[in-house]
Amino acid sequence: MMFGDIQPVTLSVRAIEEIKKIMRTKNIPEDYGLRVGVKGGGCGASLIIGFDKQRSGDHTYQINEISVHVDKKHTMYLIGKEVDFYEGENGRGFVFIDPKANAS
């Protein structure tokens, strides 16, 4: 199955800035990229994010000089999601948002 130019997950400007900062300050190896995926299954599934090398079976694409790796089996769960970075009174961290869900 070919994905062409499909980008299942997008990154907000804040997320891009934070990802690049983490990669720089935590000395993430240059051959690593951002891994976005799903852990668990069914109603208990949760979206995950981390840094990893490209693996066989990944769909890999570039967003603002960041390699993004998605296991092809997880693509259908991630299409349309955006990774954002939240910083507020209650803490800070990456969050997944679904812009289509917020529109209704």
N, C-alpha and C positions, 0 to 999 in steps of 0.2 A: 504494500500500500504506500503510495507516494503522498506526501503532505504539501509539496511545493512550497509556496510562500506563506502557508498557514502559520499563524502564531497563536497557539491555544491560550497562552497567558500573556498579558501585557504588564508593563511596569510603570508605575507613576513616576513623575520627576523626583519626588521625595524618596521613593524606593531606590531609584537608580543612584542618587547621591549617596544614600546610606550603604548600598551594596558595594559601590566603589570604595567608600571610606573603609568598610570592614575588610575588603580584599587587600587594601593597602596597609592598614594598621595591624592586621592579624597575619600578615605575610602568607596569604593564601597563594599556593603555587600557581604560576601562570597558565598551566595546562588544566586548571580547574575552572568550572563555571558554576552557575547557579542551578541547582536541581530543584525542580518543583514537581510535587507528586501527591499521591494519595496513600494514606496509611489506614489499614482496616478495610471494612467493606460494609455495604448496606447503609442503614441509618447511622451506624457508628463510624462511618468514614470521616477522616479529617484530612485537611490539606496540609502538606508539609513543605518546608523550604530549607535548603542547606547548600553547602558547597561540595562539589564532587567532580570526578573526571567523567568524560563521556563514556557511556557503556554501549555495548552491542544492544540494539533494540531501542535506542533513544532517537527521538526527534530533536535535533539541535538547531537552533537559530540564534541570530544576533539581535540584541536590543542595545543600542547606544554603547557598542564595544563590549557588551557583556554576553558571553555565551550562555544560553539558557538550554538546559537539558530536561526533557520530559520523556519518561518511558511511554512508548507508543500505546501501551495498554491503559495508561491513565488519561490519555488525551481527551476522551469524551467527557470525563468528569471536570476537566479544567477549562474547556472552551468557553470564552467570554469572561473569564475571571481576570481581575487585575490585582497585582500585588502592590500594596501601598505601605507606607511607613507612618505609624502613628506616634506622636509624642505629645503627652498631655499630663494633667495632674495625676492620673491613675497609672502612669507608667509609660513605657515606650516599647515599640516592637512592630514587627511586620504583621499586616492583616490582609486577608483576602476579601475583596469586595466584588460584587456582581452588579455592574452598572445597569444591566437590564432589569434586575429585580428592584433597584431603587427608582427606576423610572415609572413604575406603576403604583 
